[in-house]
């Protein structure tokens, strides 16, 4: 079980589930016109994916620069999402 966490496979599963969720929400919205518009959640989703990638780099012992890169990308995605939603 420890290998499951340390290898990053658990995060890979979470990333896969997140990608499937995004595809399902976008397809549902395009087919029905109901649900969450992609523009309303993709920025938030991108930020979360970047955070998961930073976590994966951290648990697998990747170079610190990769962690910093993914954390910076999460910040940019988050700020873009906040800017888009700001009223």
C-alpha positions in Angstrom: 0.0 0.0 0.0 2.9 2.4 0.8 4.2 1.9 -2.8 0.8 2.8 -4.1 1.1 6.3 -2.5 4.9 6.8 -2.9 4.9 5.9 -6.6 2.2 8.6 -7.4 -0.2 6.0 -8.7 -3.0 7.2 -6.4 -2.6 10.7 -7.9 -2.6 9.2 -11.4 -6.0 7.7 -10.6 -7.2 11.0 -9.3 -6.0 12.8 -12.4 -7.7 10.2 -14.6 -11.0 10.6 -12.7 -10.7 14.4 -13.0 -10.2 14.1 -16.8 -13.1 11.8 -17.2 -15.3 14.2 -15.1 -14.3 17.1 -17.3 -15.1 15.2 -20.5 -18.4 14.1 -19.1 -19.4 17.6 -17.9 -18.4 19.2 -21.3 -20.2 16.5 -23.3 -23.4 16.8 -21.2 -23.4 20.6 -21.5 -22.9 20.4 -25.3 -25.6 17.8 -25.8 -28.2 19.2 -23.5 -27.3 22.9 -22.9 -27.8 22.2 -19.2 -25.4 21.8 -16.4 -22.2 23.7 -15.8 -20.8 25.7 -18.7 -17.2 24.7 -19.4 -15.9 28.2 -19.0 -17.4 28.2 -15.5 -15.3 25.3 -14.2 -12.3 24.7 -16.5 -10.1 27.4 -14.8 -10.8 25.9 -11.4 -10.2 22.4 -12.7 -6.9 23.4 -14.3 -5.7 24.9 -11.0 -6.6 21.6 -9.2 -4.9 19.5 -11.8 -1.7 21.6 -11.5 -1.8 21.1 -7.7 -2.2 17.4 -8.1 0.7 17.3 -10.5 2.8 19.3 -8.0 1.8 16.8 -5.3 2.8 13.9 -7.6 6.2 15.5 -8.2 6.6 15.9 -4.4 5.8 12.3 -3.4 7.9 10.8 -6.2 11.0 12.8 -5.3 11.1 14.9 -8.5 13.4 17.9 -8.9 12.1 20.9 -6.9 11.8 23.0 -10.1 9.0 20.8 -11.4 7.1 21.3 -8.1 7.6 25.1 -8.4 6.5 25.0 -12.0 3.3 23.2 -11.3 2.5 25.4 -8.3 3.1 28.5 -10.4 0.9 27.1 -13.1 -1.8 26.5 -10.5 -1.5 30.1 -9.3 -1.9 31.4 -12.9 -4.9 29.2 -13.5 -6.5 30.3 -10.2 -5.9 34.0 -10.9 -7.3 33.7 -14.4 -10.4 32.0 -13.0 -10.8 34.7 -10.3 -10.3 37.5 -12.9 -12.9 35.9 -15.1 -15.5 35.6 -12.3 -14.8 39.1 -10.7 -17.8 41.4 -10.9 
